[in-house]
Amino acid sequence: MNKPLYQSRSRRIAIGIALYLSAVAVGLGSAWWVLTKAPWMNATVQTGAWKANLRAGSPDADMYTRASVALNALLALDRDETMYFVATHDDTGKSLRSSCTYRVEGIPPKARWWSITAYADDKFLFDAPGGHYSLNGSTAKLDKNGRFSFTTGGKEQPGTHWLPTPGDRGLFLTLRLYNPEKELQAAPTTMAPPTITSTGTCA
């Protein structure tokens, strides 16, 4: 066999494989960016620290929105059934951390039932002592002004409803509204957002 010809053929094969692998890497990377980072894809509205994707659960949702919902582990029903608000920052704009203590306070949203759940940055529930993962319309105790409150963090705060968030990692809160009132469905930004305030205590 002609040695230069053999080497030339082997080099072309190696280059072809390298180009193929590069194309796969670029394709996967761009898909990940579109589904997790692309700002134009997320038709979001914001009230306080809470954001909602108006396309989630909507018949207008495109394939990117549906894929993003699947990737981010939200079961998006129709908006008249369920609305979702997510907070990844406190009211000052700082990213939520599981090692820090936050006080979350507000009035019950106008819905048949609601819940606020703490998730780790991998979108799974924390390994919370006692299985205290959320506060909801059934467990919330309202004060004399009709407001609920709870704290999150690695250390229990006496006298409050506590959602344990052990470790030191990213944290996000998901507010779910089941059968929200028609006015809220039509204008999500009219929801009075629960406040998220850092107490300045980090483990």
Secondary structure, DSSP 8 states (H G I E B T S, - for coil): --HHHHHHHHHHHHHHHHHHHHHHHHHHHHHHHHHHT-TTT--EEEETTEEEETTTTSTT--HHHHHHHHHTT-----TTTEEEEEE-B-TTS-B-BTTEEEEEEE---SEEEEEEEEEETTSSB---GGG--EEETTT----TTS-EEEEEESS--TTSEEEE--SSSBEEEEEEEEEE-HHHHH-GGGS---EEEEEEEE-
